[in-house]
Amino acid sequence: MKKIALLIVITLFFSCDSSAQKKESKEKETFKITKTDAEWKTELTSEQYYILRNAGTERPFSSPLNKTYKKGTYHCAGCNTALFKSEYKFDSGTGWPSFDREINGNVAFGSDTKIGYTRDEEHCATCGGHLGHVFNDGPKNTTGKRHCINGDALVFVSAE
């Protein structure tokens, strides 16, 4: 009987869902471009939707943009906002397109605790699309930042 009571108490403990425990619950942010889920699904590829709207992550080394070094600008795949310039790009060896800085005002930042510790998350300041994360292990001779961005969140616009 004591084992059953203990099992019930443990089950209740782990199934509690109080609003105080939800660290990630925050007011819904508003962006210049807002669309319904259905609209995003019709406008984005399944990979873009997974990353931009569900905060997914593509497999490392899977994006052709990882090794793109032409002159141009990297835009948000959701709303076409210019996010990163080609001169900010560097090869981090991580398997994702990496930049040492963003275009000021076009990238917004927040916190992400989905994998058990806090990371600095980046999203498009215009449509709120998830881009990736920023770390403090970038090139020391510039900003020291590494903006680790999902290639499927970006569209490259050549300067040519």
C-alpha positions in Angstrom: 0.0 0.0 0.0 2.9 2.4 0.8 4.4 1.7 -2.6 1.1 2.6 -4.4 0.8 5.8 -2.3 4.5 6.7 -3.1 3.9 6.0 -6.8 0.8 8.3 -6.8 2.7 11.1 -5.1 5.6 10.8 -7.6 3.2 10.8 -10.6 1.5 13.9 -9.3 4.8 15.7 -8.7 6.0 15.1 -12.3 2.7 15.8 -13.9 2.1 19.2 -12.3 1.8 21.9 -14.8 1.6 25.2 -13.0 2.2 28.5 -14.8 5.0 29.3 -12.3 7.0 26.4 -13.8 6.8 27.7 -17.3 9.9 29.8 -17.7 9.5 30.0 -21.4 6.0 31.4 -21.3 6.1 35.0 -22.4 3.8 37.4 -24.0 3.4 36.9 -27.7 5.7 39.3 -29.4 4.4 41.4 -32.3 6.3 41.9 -35.5 5.9 44.1 -38.5 5.1 41.0 -40.6 2.6 38.6 -39.0 0.9 35.8 -40.7 -1.2 32.8 -39.7 0.3 29.4 -39.4 -1.5 28.3 -42.6 -0.1 31.3 -44.5 3.5 30.5 -43.4 3.0 26.8 -44.4 2.0 27.8 -47.9 4.9 30.3 -48.4 7.8 28.4 -46.9 9.3 25.0 -47.7 8.9 22.4 -45.0 12.5 22.8 -43.9 12.1 26.6 -43.7 8.9 26.3 -41.8 10.5 23.8 -39.3 13.4 26.2 -38.6 11.7 29.7 -38.9 8.4 28.9 -37.3 9.2 26.0 -35.0 12.7 27.0 -33.9 14.2 23.9 -35.5 17.8 23.2 -36.4 19.1 21.8 -39.6 21.7 19.1 -39.7 25.3 20.5 -39.7 27.0 20.7 -43.0 23.7 20.3 -44.9 23.3 23.8 -46.2 24.9 24.9 -49.4 25.1 28.4 -47.8 27.7 27.1 -45.3 30.4 27.3 -47.9 29.1 30.3 -50.0 31.6 33.1 -50.0 30.4 35.3 -52.8 29.7 39.0 -52.2 26.1 39.7 -51.3 23.6 39.8 -48.5 21.9 37.0 -46.5 18.1 37.7 -46.2 15.4 36.1 -44.0 13.8 33.3 -46.0 10.4 34.3 -44.4 10.2 38.0 -45.1 13.3 39.0 -47.2 14.8 41.3 -44.5 18.5 41.7 -45.0 20.2 40.1 -41.9 23.9 39.5 -42.6 26.5 40.9 -45.1 28.9 38.5 -46.8 31.9 40.4 -45.4 30.7 39.3 -41.9 30.8 35.7 -42.8 33.5 33.3 -41.7 34.2 29.5 -41.7 33.6 28.5 -38.1 34.0 24.8 -38.8 30.7 24.1 -37.0 28.7 23.1 -40.1 26.4 26.2 -40.1 26.8 29.5 -41.8 28.5 31.8 -39.3 28.8 35.5 -39.1 30.7 37.8 -36.7 27.9 40.4 -36.6 24.4 41.1 -37.9 23.0 44.1 -39.7 22.0 46.4 -36.9 18.3 46.5 -36.0 17.4 43.6 -38.3 18.1 40.7 -35.8 16.4 40.4 -32.4 17.7 38.4 -29.5 16.1 36.3 -26.8 16.9 33.3 -24.5 16.4 29.6 -25.3 16.5 26.9 -22.6 15.2 24.0 -24.6 18.3 21.8 -24.3 18.8 22.2 -20.6 20.9 25.4 -20.4 20.4 29.0 -21.6 21.5 30.0 -25.0 21.2 33.4 -26.8 18.7 32.9 -29.5 18.4 35.0 -32.7 15.3 35.7 -34.7 14.4 38.1 -37.5 13.3 41.4 -36.1 10.7 41.8 -38.9 8.8 38.5 -38.9 10.1 36.8 -35.7 11.5 33.8 -37.7 14.0 31.7 -35.7 17.5 32.0 -37.2 19.9 30.3 -34.8 22.0 31.3 -31.8 24.9 33.6 -31.0 28.0 32.5 -29.1 31.0 34.3 -27.6 33.5 32.1 -29.5 33.9 34.0 -32.7 36.9 35.7 -34.3 38.8 37.6 -31.6 40.1 40.1 -34.1 36.6 41.4 -34.9 33.6 41.1 -32.5 34.3 37.8 -30.8 30.8 36.7 -31.7 29.7 33.7 -33.7 26.2 34.0 -35.1 25.4 30.4 -35.9 22.6 30.5 -38.4 20.5 27.8 -40.1 21.0 28.0 -43.8 17.4 27.2 -44.5 16.4 30.4 -42.6 18.4 32.4 -45.1 18.2 33.4 -48.8 21.5 34.6 -50.4 21.1 37.7 -52.6 24.2 38.1 -54.7 25.8 41.6 -55.2 26.3 40.8 -58.9 
